[in-house]
Amino acid sequence: MSELGPGLWPPAPMRTERLLLRGSEARDRAAFVELFASPEVGAYTGGPRPREELERVVPEVPGRRPGCFVVDLDGAMIGMVTLDLRDTDTRLHTRPDAVVAELGYLFLPEAWGRGYAAEACAAVLDRFAGAFPREPVVLRTQTANARAMRVAAKLGFSEVERYEEYGAEQWLGARTPAIPPG
């Protein structure tokens, strides 16, 4: 697995019970700025970025890259889910030539607590598993982020390790696909 490929990017729109996951569009720019400028969102991601800076640097169509899925509720962006390819993490004991996909997500605070993150991430994980059925996915978060820890458990991630980084305890979880017998 060297790239996300046509099965995942550009993303064919995915519908869940309540959400649409799609590629980004120019109309999403304001939501991207709000997401990265939000103190609540930035609490566990290194802090918010200055809005003035974001207004200057965020492109007209932000998030237009492999692995970035806009989460749309009733025609408006409420968050994003990302799948980024990383070099093999030896802690996962994967093949030496393997690349591991890392799941990430950010949602606007007004969308928190409604199950949208788990619903959107599950859809992306299902599509990834269909395209790359034997590849593991990892997720990292701060242990202090109780909401993210609950989402990780709900999505089937198991703890690989905890470690100190950025002045806080971090959690690394893996979701290793079941390999069919035979």
HUTA-V310020 format. One record per pair of residues at least 6 apart in sequence whose ideal C-beta (glycine too) atoms are under 7 Angstrom apart, sorted by sequence separation. I is the first residue (numbers start at 0). J is the second residue. If there is no record, write none. Layout:
# HUTA-V310020
I/J, I/J
This chain:
# HUTA-V310020
34/40, 41/47, 70/76, 87/93, 93/99, 142/148, 12/19, 13/20, 62/69, 69/76, 70/77, 140/147, 161/168, 162/169, 12/20, 70/78, 87/95, 91/99, 140/148, 161/169, 12/21, 38/47, 70/79, 106/115, 127/136, 161/170, 10/20, 37/47, 69/79, 70/80, 87/97, 106/116, 10/21, 36/47, 68/79, 87/98, 88/99, 140/151, 160/171, 10/22, 35/47, 36/48, 67/79, 68/80, 86/98, 87/99, 104/116, 124/136, 158/170, 159/171, 9/22, 35/48, 85/98, 138/151, 159/172, 36/50, 67/81, 84/98, 85/99, 158/172, 159/173, 66/81, 104/119, 157/172, 66/82, 84/100, 85/101, 104/120, 156/172, 157/173, 36/53, 62/79, 66/83, 156/173, 32/50, 35/53, 82/100, 83/101, 102/120, 138/156, 156/174, 142/161, 155/174, 82/102, 83/103, 154/174, 32/53, 151/172, 32/54, 81/103, 102/124, 148/170, 81/104, 80/104, 143/167, 32/57, 79/104, 31/57, 78/104, 79/105, 141/167, 142/168, 78/105, 100/127, 141/168, 78/106, 141/169, 142/170, 28/57, 77/106, 78/107, 31/61, 77/107, 120/150, 124/154, 139/169, 140/170, 28/59, 31/62, 139/170, 78/110, 139/171, 28/61, 77/110, 117/150, 121/154, 25/59, 27/61, 100/134, 102/136, 116/150, 120/154, 137/171, 138/172, 25/60, 27/62, 111/146, 137/172, 24/60, 99/135, 100/136, 101/137, 102/138, 117/153, 137/173, 23/60, 78/115, 101/138, 117/154, 23/61, 77/115, 99/137, 135/173, 136/174, 23/62, 80/119, 135/174, 23/63, 80/120, 135/175, 22/63, 78/119, 82/123, 135/176, 27/69, 93/135, 134/176, 80/123, 133/176, 23/67, 91/135, 132/176, 70/115, 82/127, 133/178, 23/69, 30/76, 91/137, 21/68, 22/69, 20/68, 21/69, 128/176, 20/69, 27/76, 70/119, 88/137, 20/70, 21/71, 124/174, 18/70, 19/71, 18/71, 18/72, 17/72, 68/123, 8/65, 8/66, 10/68, 20/80, 3/65, 2/65, 3/66, 40/105, 40/108, 91/159, 39/108, 90/159, 37/107, 90/160, 34/105, 37/108, 34/107, 33/107, 7/82, 30/107, 3/82, 90/171, 91/173, 1/98, 18/115, 43/140, 0/98, 43/141, 20/119, 18/118, 43/143, 17/118, 18/119, 43/144, 16/118, 20/122, 15/118, 20/123, 15/119, 43/147, 15/122, 13/122, 13/126, 7/126, 7/127, 45/165, 6/129, 7/130, 6/130, 4/130, 0/131, 0/134
